[in-house]
Amino acid sequence: MENFAAPARGLVAAMTEAAAAQPERAVAFQGAPGANSHVAALEAFPDGLPLPCFSFDDAIDAVKDGRADCAVIPIENSLHGRVADIHFLLPESGLVITGEHFLPIRYALMGLGPIDGVREAMSHPQALGQCRHWLKARGISPIAYPDTAGAAAMVAELANPAVAALAPPPAAGIYGLQTLASDIADAAHNTTRFVTLARGDRPLAGDGPFMTTIIFEVKNVPAALYKAMGGFATNGVNMTKLESYQQGGSFAATDFYADVEGRPGDANFDRALEELGFHSKWMRVLGSYPQARKRG
């Protein structure tokens, strides 16, 4: 609780108390009240009780400890790419991806005004990256903070007109700030994809389409990735995302994160996954879930 800026602590305490009374309805999210993750949690689970957590680790731990039924976590943004550390946190969490949600992102610059006196803008690194051209054009220096709405709360606490926050528009009213500029992202398509994490698989309802997220490590041999991907091509299974990342500092074999259309039990999908496993040192399914947005 003490990690949040003072203007946010009362709201955080009230929401935490409500979630503690009904943990089966609690939905953990990273950030202070009013953050984009808070909005995504409300949209994805209208009957849920949002539980604010200071860090991604805290949100994941809330689910693992049973203080929340699930967590809604941002994983990638259409402007700024993947959210830092998520690809490491997901496999280590032991949780399962059970859903996804897409949230259009709109940012406002908020502070004590006037805008001509603003020299620094505080926000989450993702938000700063999504608005970097707008900030640069106005000579405003970015300052990283763990979340967007938390930055608004901190700006209210600092009470320095030279420091503003980049945050979702409702955060200005929550923390008593002036809206100095609206809709300032560098592109109109700015959208963040969130995933829902839970302690176990949930039944897959409906006929799809479905998405499955997998992680794997290829063998350290020539053309290993090419061979591992061959099963998806020959079986007509569409892979919508493939990202590499290094673990352990070996600079040798690479781990991969992939989103694939389909789910275990589909014949073509199972054949593709079998071939992937043959050409990989290890492979793990992080979860299968309904697509919230059709790909392509």
C-alpha positions in Angstrom: 0.0 0.0 0.0 2.8 2.4 0.9 4.3 2.1 -2.6 1.3 4.0 -4.1 1.4 7.8 -4.0 -0.6 9.3 -1.1 -3.6 10.5 -3.2 -4.2 6.9 -4.4 -3.9 5.1 -1.1 -7.5 5.7 0.1 -9.0 4.3 -3.2 -6.5 1.4 -3.1 -7.4 0.5 0.5 -11.2 0.6 -0.3 -10.8 -1.6 -3.4 -8.5 -4.0 -1.6 -11.0 -4.4 1.2 -13.9 -5.1 -1.2 -11.8 -7.7 -3.1 -10.7 -9.4 0.2 -14.4 -9.8 1.1 -15.1 -11.7 -2.1 -11.9 -13.0 -3.6 -13.8 -15.2 -6.0 -14.9 -12.0 -7.8 -11.5 -10.2 -7.5 -9.6 -9.3 -10.7 -6.0 -8.2 -10.0 -4.4 -5.5 -12.2 -1.2 -3.6 -12.1 -1.4 0.1 -11.4 -3.3 2.7 -9.4 -7.1 3.2 -9.8 -7.8 4.8 -13.2 -5.0 3.0 -15.0 -5.6 1.4 -18.4 -5.3 -2.0 -16.8 -8.1 -0.9 -14.4 -10.3 0.0 -17.4 -9.4 -3.3 -19.1 -10.3 -5.3 -16.0 -13.7 -3.5 -15.7 -14.5 -4.2 -19.4 -13.3 -7.8 -19.4 -15.1 -8.6 -16.1 -18.0 -6.1 -15.6 -19.2 -8.0 -12.4 -15.7 -8.3 -11.0 -14.0 -6.4 -8.2 -10.8 -4.8 -9.5 -7.8 -5.3 -7.1 -5.0 -2.7 -7.7 -1.5 -4.0 -7.4 1.7 -1.9 -7.5 3.7 -4.3 -9.8 3.1 -7.1 -12.3 4.6 -9.5 -9.7 2.1 -8.3 -7.1 -0.8 -8.9 -9.5 0.4 -12.4 -10.3 1.0 -13.2 -6.7 -2.5 -12.1 -5.8 -3.9 -14.8 -8.1 -1.4 -17.4 -6.9 -2.2 -16.7 -3.3 -6.0 -16.9 -3.9 -6.6 -13.2 -3.1 -7.9 -12.8 -6.7 -9.7 -15.2 -9.1 -7.6 -13.9 -12.0 -5.4 -11.1 -13.2 -5.7 -8.9 -16.3 -2.2 -8.1 -17.6 -1.0 -6.1 -20.7 1.2 -8.1 -23.0 1.6 -5.9 -26.1 0.8 -2.6 -27.7 0.2 -1.7 -31.3 2.6 1.2 -31.2 5.3 0.2 -28.7 5.5 -3.5 -29.0 5.6 -6.0 -26.1 5.4 -5.0 -22.5 8.8 -5.4 -20.8 9.3 -8.5 -18.6 6.0 -10.1 -19.4 7.5 -12.9 -21.5 9.7 -13.8 -18.5 7.0 -13.4 -15.9 4.3 -15.5 -17.6 6.3 -18.8 -17.8 7.5 -18.4 -14.2 4.1 -17.6 -12.8 2.6 -21.1 -13.1 -0.6 -19.4 -14.2 -2.6 -20.2 -17.3 -3.8 -17.7 -20.0 -7.6 -18.1 -20.1 -8.7 -15.1 -22.2 -7.6 -11.9 -24.0 -9.0 -8.3 -24.2 -8.2 -5.5 -26.6 -8.4 -1.9 -25.2 -8.1 1.2 -27.4 -5.7 3.6 -25.6 -6.2 7.3 -25.2 -3.9 9.5 -23.2 -4.2 13.0 -21.8 -1.5 15.3 -20.3 -2.6 16.3 -16.9 -1.2 18.5 -14.1 -1.5 21.7 -12.3 -1.0 23.8 -15.4 -0.4 25.8 -17.5 0.8 23.5 -20.3 3.5 26.1 -21.3 5.2 25.6 -18.0 5.4 21.8 -18.2 8.9 20.5 -18.5 8.6 16.9 -17.6 5.9 14.2 -18.1 5.7 11.2 -15.8 4.1 7.9 -16.9 4.7 4.2 -17.5 7.5 3.6 -20.1 4.9 2.1 -22.5 2.8 5.3 -22.4 5.9 7.5 -22.8 6.9 5.5 -25.8 3.4 5.7 -27.3 3.5 9.6 -27.0 7.2 10.2 -27.6 6.9 12.2 -30.8 4.3 14.5 -29.2 6.4 15.0 -26.1 9.6 15.7 -28.1 7.9 18.2 -30.3 7.0 20.2 -27.2 10.3 19.9 -25.4 8.9 17.8 -22.6 11.2 15.3 -21.0 9.8 11.8 -20.1 10.1 10.4 -16.6 9.4 6.7 -16.1 6.9 5.6 -13.4 5.4 2.1 -12.7 2.0 3.0 -14.1 0.0 5.7 -15.7 -2.7 6.5 -13.1 0.0 6.1 -10.4 1.9 8.9 -12.2 -1.1 11.1 -12.0 -1.4 10.5 -8.3 2.3 11.2 -7.8 2.0 14.5 -9.8 -0.9 15.5 -7.5 1.4 14.7 -4.5 4.4 16.6 -5.9 2.3 19.7 -6.6 4.9 21.0 -9.1 3.3 22.7 -12.1 6.5 21.8 -14.2 5.7 18.1 -13.8 2.7 16.6 -15.5 1.4 13.1 -16.0 0.4 11.0 -19.1 -2.6 9.0 -18.1 -6.1 7.9 -19.2 -8.4 10.9 -19.1 -10.5 9.8 -16.1 -7.4 9.9 -13.9 -7.5 13.7 -13.9 -10.8 13.8 -12.1 -9.8 11.0 -9.7 -6.7 12.8 -8.6 -7.8 16.5 -8.9 -5.6 17.5 -11.8 -6.3 19.7 -14.8 -6.5 18.2 -18.3 -3.8 20.1 -20.3 -4.0 18.2 -23.6 -6.1 15.3 -24.8 -5.7 12.4 -27.2 -2.0 12.8 -27.6 -0.8 9.3 -28.7 1.3 9.3 -31.8 -1.2 7.1 -33.8 -4.9 6.7 -33.7 -4.7 2.9 -33.8 -3.1 2.8 -30.4 -4.4 -0.4 -28.8 -3.1 -2.7 -26.0 -3.8 -6.4 -25.8 -4.3 -7.8 -22.4 -4.4 -11.5 -21.3 -6.3 -13.0 -18.4 -4.2 -15.2 -16.1 -5.8 -17.8 -13.7 -4.7 -20.6 -11.5 -6.1 -23.3 -13.8 -7.7 -24.0 -17.2 -11.2 -22.8 -17.8 -13.7 -24.6 -20.0 -13.6 -23.3 -23.6 -17.1 -22.4 -24.6 -18.4 -22.0 -28.1 -17.0 -23.0 -31.5 -14.2 -20.6 -31.6 -12.1 -19.2 -33.2 -9.5 -20.0 -30.5 -6.0 -18.9 -29.8 -3.2 -20.9 -28.1 -0.1 -19.4 -26.6 3.0 -21.5 -26.4 6.7 -21.1 -25.4 9.5 -23.3 -26.6 13.3 -23.6 -27.0 14.7 -24.8 -30.3 17.6 -27.2 -30.5 21.0 -25.5 -31.0 21.5 -26.9 -34.6 21.4 -25.3 -38.1 17.9 -24.5 -39.4 16.3 -25.5 -36.1 13.6 -22.8 -36.2 12.9 -23.5 -39.8 12.3 -27.2 -39.1 10.2 -26.4 -36.0 7.9 -24.1 -38.0 7.5 -26.6 -40.8 4.6 -28.4 -39.1 2.5 -25.3 -39.0 2.9 -24.7 -42.7 2.2 -28.3 -43.8 -0.9 -28.5 -41.6 -2.3 -25.1 -42.5 -2.1 -23.7 -38.9 -1.7 -19.9 -38.7 0.9 -18.5 -36.3 0.0 -14.8 -35.7 2.9 -14.0 -33.4 6.5 -15.2 -32.9 9.0 -13.5 -30.7 12.4 -14.5 -29.4 14.0 -13.8 -26.1 17.1 -15.0 -24.2 17.3 -16.5 -20.8 20.2 -17.5 -18.7 22.8 -15.4 -20.6 24.0 -18.3 -22.8 23.6 -16.5 -26.1 23.1 -19.9 -27.7 19.7 -21.5 -28.1 16.8 -19.0 -28.0 13.4 -19.3 -26.4 10.4 -18.3 -28.4 6.9 -17.0 -27.5 4.2 -17.8 -30.1 0.4 -17.2 -30.6 -1.2 -19.8 -32.8 -4.8 -20.0 -34.1 -6.5 -23.2 -32.9 -6.4 -25.3 -29.8 -5.3 -28.8 -28.6 -7.8 -31.4 -29.8 -7.9 -29.9 -33.4 -6.3 -32.5 -35.6 -4.2 -30.1 -37.7 -3.1 -28.2 -34.6 -2.1 -31.3 -32.7 0.0 -32.5 -35.7 1.7 -29.1 -35.9 2.4 -29.1 -32.2 3.8 -32.7 -32.4 6.3 -31.6 -35.0 7.3 -28.5 -33.1 8.0 -30.7 -30.0 10.2 -33.0 -32.1 12.4 -30.2 -33.2 12.5 -28.4 -29.8 14.4 -29.0 -26.6 11.2 -28.3 -24.7 7.8 -26.9 -25.3 5.0 -25.6 -23.1 1.4 -24.5 -23.7 0.6 -21.4 -21.6 -3.1 -21.5 -22.4 -5.9 -21.8 -25.0 -8.7 -19.2 -25.0 -11.4 -17.7 -27.3 -10.1 -15.0 -29.6 -11.4 -11.5 -28.6 -10.6 -10.2 -32.0 -10.3 -12.1 -35.3 -6.8 -12.0 -36.7 -6.1 -11.0 -40.3 
